Amino acid sequence: MPWKNGQGITREIAREPASGEDFLWRLSIAEVAASGDFSLFPGYDRTISLIEGAGMRLIFEEAPEKRIEHRFEPFDFNGDWFCHCKLIAGPVRDFNLMVDRKRARSRTEVLRLSESAIRRSVEAGWLLVYCAEGALSAGGAEAEAGDTVRLGPGGHEIEGDGLALVMSVHMLRGR
């Protein structure tokens, strides 16, 4: 689908709820073919991770500039902020998580998987596991590089061989 501002395209992976104008959270992969402005998402917190390409510089009016040039390294910023993207050397693909800050909080971590299972849990919310490299099993579901597993509340085992981005989305109490 086109970006809200029409300057790029994104592939939505998962969201809650599944349809409608407003969302609690949305997970997507954006294709950034040229330097330009990111769409504004007032009221949302954003996490971006480079997954392909040489990288980009994010230039904000409200915060210091940030270079995104290392793959699978999450960077958090406010969706209310004006953001101009300058590509470093050609197109990039990035992984995006957006969360409505009035109703939920998120955390993204990078896990290097090995023989030992890693346990992650979320009490009221979702656990989203993106297989960045290799293969993994999360909550009993199998995934290969490029796949995402969506899990509900509770504790979940993550194991495999490779690299994973693990995003937890926690509902705020009383929401």
C-alpha positions in Angstrom: 0.0 0.0 0.0 1.2 3.6 -0.5 2.5 5.5 2.4 0.0 8.0 4.0 2.0 10.8 2.3 2.3 8.9 -1.0 6.2 9.1 -1.1 6.8 5.4 -0.7 5.2 2.0 -0.3 4.8 -0.4 2.7 3.8 -4.0 3.1 1.7 -4.5 6.1 2.5 -7.7 8.0 0.1 -7.6 10.9 -2.0 -5.1 12.8 -4.5 -4.8 15.6 -7.4 -4.5 14.8 -7.0 -6.2 11.4 -8.9 -3.4 9.5 -10.1 0.2 9.9 -8.5 3.6 9.9 -7.2 3.6 13.5 -5.0 0.9 14.9 -3.6 -0.1 18.2 -0.3 -1.3 16.6 0.9 -2.0 13.1 3.9 -4.0 11.9 5.1 -3.4 8.3 8.1 -3.4 5.9 8.7 -0.2 4.0 10.4 0.2 0.6 12.3 3.5 0.6 13.3 4.0 -3.0 14.3 7.7 -2.7 15.1 10.4 -0.1 12.0 12.2 1.2 9.7 12.8 4.1 8.2 10.0 6.2 4.5 10.1 6.9 3.4 11.7 10.2 1.7 9.4 12.7 0.5 11.7 15.5 -0.1 9.8 18.8 2.0 6.8 17.8 5.5 5.7 18.9 7.6 4.2 16.1 10.4 1.7 16.0 12.4 1.3 12.8 15.1 -1.3 11.9 17.1 -1.4 8.7 16.7 -4.8 7.0 18.2 -4.2 3.6 20.4 -1.6 1.9 23.3 0.8 2.9 21.1 2.8 5.3 19.7 6.3 5.7 19.9 9.5 7.7 16.8 10.5 9.6 16.6 14.3 10.0 14.2 15.5 12.6 13.0 19.1 13.5 12.4 18.0 17.1 15.4 15.8 17.8 19.0 15.2 16.7 19.7 13.5 13.4 20.1 9.7 13.5 22.1 7.5 11.1 20.5 4.1 10.5 23.2 2.0 8.8 23.4 -1.2 10.8 20.9 -4.0 9.9 18.5 -5.1 12.6 19.4 -2.3 15.0 16.1 -0.9 16.4 15.6 2.9 16.7 12.6 4.4 18.5 11.1 7.8 17.7 7.9 9.8 18.0 5.4 9.5 15.2 4.5 13.2 15.7 8.0 14.3 14.7 8.6 15.6 11.2 11.2 13.2 9.7 13.1 13.7 6.5 15.0 10.6 5.2 18.2 10.9 3.2 19.3 7.6 1.7 23.1 6.9 2.1 23.6 4.8 -1.1 20.5 3.6 -2.8 17.1 2.1 -1.8 16.5 0.5 1.6 13.9 -1.7 3.2 13.0 -1.2 6.8 11.0 -2.9 9.4 8.4 -0.7 11.3 6.4 -1.1 14.4 3.9 1.7 15.3 2.1 1.7 18.6 -0.7 4.0 19.9 1.0 5.5 22.9 -2.3 6.2 24.8 -3.2 2.5 24.8 0.0 0.5 24.7 3.8 0.3 25.0 6.3 -1.6 22.9 9.8 -2.9 23.2 12.0 -4.3 20.4 15.0 -6.4 21.1 17.5 -8.3 18.9 18.1 -11.9 19.9 21.1 -14.0 18.6 19.6 -17.5 18.7 21.6 -20.6 19.6 20.9 -24.1 21.0 19.3 -22.8 24.2 15.7 -21.7 24.1 15.0 -18.1 25.2 11.7 -17.4 27.0 9.8 -14.1 26.5 6.4 -13.3 27.8 3.7 -10.6 27.6 0.9 -10.4 30.1 -1.7 -8.5 28.2 -0.7 -8.0 24.6 1.3 -9.6 21.8 4.7 -11.0 21.1 5.8 -10.5 17.5 8.9 -12.5 16.4 10.6 -11.6 13.0 13.1 -14.1 11.8 15.8 -11.9 10.4 18.4 -14.6 9.6 18.3 -18.4 9.7 15.3 -20.3 11.1 13.5 -20.3 14.4 10.6 -21.7 16.4 8.5 -19.3 18.5 5.6 -20.6 20.6 5.6 -23.8 18.5 5.4 -22.0 15.1 8.2 -22.4 12.6 9.7 -19.5 10.7 12.4 -18.9 8.2 14.3 -15.7 7.3 11.6 -13.0 6.4 8.8 -14.7 8.3 7.0 -13.2 11.3 5.2 -15.1 14.1 2.4 -13.4 16.0 1.8 -14.8 19.5 -0.7 -13.8 22.2 -0.4 -13.3 26.0 1.7 -15.7 28.0 5.2 -17.1 28.0 6.7 -18.3 24.8 9.9 -20.2 24.0 12.0 -18.9 21.1 14.8 -21.1 19.7 16.7 -21.7 16.5 19.8 -20.7 14.7 20.0 -17.2 13.5 18.8 -13.7 14.4 15.4 -12.5 15.5 13.7 -9.2 16.2 11.4 -9.7 19.1 8.7 -7.1 19.7 6.5 -7.1 22.7 3.4 -4.9 22.7 1.9 -4.4 26.2 -1.6 -3.0 26.7 -1.7 -0.2 29.3 -3.8 -1.0 32.4 -7.3 0.4 32.1 -7.2 0.6 28.3 
